[in-house]
Amino acid sequence: MNPPASRFLASLTLLIWGGVMAYFFFSNRIASYLHPAFHWAVLTSALVLVALAAASLVFPDPDDCGCSGQCQKPGRLFLVFLILTGPLLAATFVSPSEFGASAVRNRGIVTSFDQIPAYSPPTEPPLPQADGSIGESTPVNPSAFLPQNASGQLQAETVDLVYASAEPTLREDFENKDVEVIGQFLPARTGNPEGDRFNLVRMFVMCCAADARPIGVTVQGKAEFPEMTWLKVTGKATFPIEAGRRTAVVIADSVEEVEPPEESFIY
Amino acid sequence: MAQHIFFANKGRAPDRPLRRAGGEWGVALGGGVCSIDGAMAWFSFSPEDFSYAFLSVLMEGVPFILLGTLLSGVIDQFLPSRMMTRYLPRNAFLGICASAAMGAVFPMCECGVVPVIRRLIAKGLPVSNAVAYMLAAPVVNPIVALSTYAAFRGQGAAEFVALRLGLSYAVAVIVALAVLNLPLGAVLKRSVLASAALDPDAGGGRGGPLGLRLAAAMHTGIRDFLDVMVYFIFGVAVSSLFSTAVNQALIVPLALNDWLAVASLMGIAGVLSLCSTSDAFIAATFVAFPGVAKLAFMVFGPMMDLKLLFIYSAVFTKRFVIGLAVGLFVLIGLLCVRLSILGL
């Protein structure tokens, strides 16, 4: 393949990649894929890729052939173009921008605080004591940082309740209080002898969706929804000991299907 | 205002619209494998889940690869090759030790480092030094030290940071010393070997007008980007398949034995292909596993995983890449199991 044609294919590849990344950023679809800290890297890369695509067309390669001195066959270059763009475009079209029940089950629902990646609840900084020593930091009262809905129920995340199941001070602040939790529906396959329980899960992310861990609480109440439906559950937070360990169970007063939140992840 | 419905389906179709396009294919092994959430298949593929994980890793990795390849173009045009060898110790062992520590000054992630070392090799950096930098730089750097410390807060963070960085450094040096004794033809791909041998400017930076050199640097960067991306796409596809379709509860019973725990978490690290800056947060959650297994996960993962298996193939021969994978698995496994005497 002659150098201009080869350069055109390379430029088109960069343009497609830059275009797709820009689309993810400007459509805010990127929020379902990456931690916010990486969003600007995606935009920057998109702009750089588009700029490179344009510049490589305008400025020819002084090294002539554009293929390290060995011109490649047209068929091979076209195959490389397809490999570089086909899967990207297909995945962009197919991806629902959230995991389904299959992937969540394969990763395992985290219901124990010690399996939550580096989560720690907000704490008050340690203060100097009367004897001059520095005291210990104390958990912040959830009412100080958790918003409440119009009915006065604490708007908790699944991760808050899972952590509270192991942290006595936090547990006191949630236990037997009315809470509102948003998450995705999954039928409970274990610990559900009466068939009146389900799991409410929310994905906890460190970097990107690939490292997402589903953090789940048990909800007591009969409900039938398609798997991974977004629900808002209101009810009483309880922390009974089941199967030898304390676990978070919300006794539901109501379960309502809702639109997916703008931020589907918790960080 | 949203309609309030008590314990009832809103009447929507039984499946979400976006999830209609594909189904799931489950495979039961030996009559079904019990998992975290009841009896389920060990393998269940969903095109939507696969494409979601695939895209998320691509979006995360491309900025780093782009940075690495642009840097490789600049190195190609503006870095005199003798400059590196001039500042590196002449003694091979000391040179390797210095190269493995260079990540502390020039940190690179495991995706971005490959195009950089390819260009450095072409500019005359000894392959053993390049391998030392390639293996150590993604871990032996301040960013990973901080993220590991944050991930293991309350679990002996300082010890984990010291062991992770120290062990990664030691492994990189040992592997590089082994590479030192291999013929170049057995290590480098023929095209890379040729570019290293035939580089007419191996003695210094290229001359010519700045504009032309910038254009050449850009085209070099683009070529490297497209080249590495082919391998990256294959690697991400394979790792996304495993991370979404394979039931990870299968490994939990292996946590009871140090040997099996170390081997299985290294296997998981290889499959998940996580970024070195974030993998510690995942390692810390394997609470059922001993500390040495988590350490093995964090040392092995940034040096060898499914996506790297493909990316390394852009520079090294297939035989070398396979040998490197096996060698790292065995070496890190043995060292980590040996470390269990520390009570980790």
Interface residues (C-beta under 8 A of the other chain):
Chain A: A10 T13 L14 W17 M21 F24 I30 Y33 L34 F38 A41 V42 T44 S45 V48 L49 L52 A55 S56 F59 P60 D61 P62 D63 G66 C67 S68 Q70 V80 I83 L84 P87 L88 A90 A91 T92 V94 S95 P96 S97 E98 F99 G100 S102 A103 R105 N106 R107 G108 I109 V110 S112 D114 Q115 I116 P117 A118 S120 L186 R189 T190 N199 M206 C207 C208 A209 A210 D211 R213 G221 K222 A223 E224 F225 P226 M228 T229 K232 A252 S254 V255 E256 E257 V258 E259
Chain B: A2 Q3 H4 I5 F6 F7 A8 N9 K10 R12 A13 P14 D15 R16 L18 R19 A21 G22 E24 S35 I36 D37 G38 A39 M40 S44 F45 S46 P47 E48 D49 S51 Y52 A53 F54 L55 S56 V57 L58 M59 E60 V62 P63 L66 L70 A150 A151 R153 S191 S195 G208 L212 A215 A216 M218 H219 T220 G221 I222 R223 F225 L226 M229 V230 I233 A237 S239 S240 S243 T244 A245 V246 N247 Q248 A249 L272 S273 L274 C275 T277 S278 F281 I282 A284 T285 V287
